């Protein structure tokens, strides 16, 4: 008898989000929070 395949929800229960693995005090993380990313996305769709 084979084990039941687990649903994706059960698998995701133990996964961390990528931003939780990073040091929030790191300079690059702080800089990334200050950048207006929506402006870049809007410009990308414009051209």
C-alpha positions in Angstrom: 0.0 0.0 0.0 1.4 3.3 -1.0 1.2 6.5 1.1 -1.4 9.0 0.3 -0.1 12.0 -1.7 -0.2 15.0 0.6 -2.1 18.0 -0.5 -0.2 21.1 -1.4 -1.6 22.9 1.7 0.0 20.4 4.0 3.3 20.8 2.2 3.2 24.6 2.4 2.5 24.5 6.1 6.2 24.0 6.8 7.6 26.3 4.2 8.9 29.7 5.2 8.4 32.8 3.1 11.6 34.0 1.5 11.5 37.4 3.3 11.3 35.6 6.6 14.8 34.1 6.0 16.4 37.5 5.4 17.9 39.8 8.0 15.5 42.8 8.1 18.3 45.1 9.4 20.6 44.4 6.4 21.2 47.5 4.3 20.0 46.1 1.0 16.7 44.9 2.6 16.2 48.4 4.0 16.9 49.9 0.6 14.5 47.6 -1.1 11.7 48.7 1.2 12.3 52.3 0.2 12.2 51.8 -3.6 8.9 52.5 -5.3 8.6 49.1 -7.1 5.2 49.9 -8.5 6.7 52.8 -10.5 9.1 50.3 -12.2 6.3 47.9 -12.9 4.2 50.7 -14.5 7.1 51.8 -16.6 7.8 48.3 -17.8 4.2 47.9 -19.0 4.3 51.3 -20.6 7.1 50.4 -23.1 
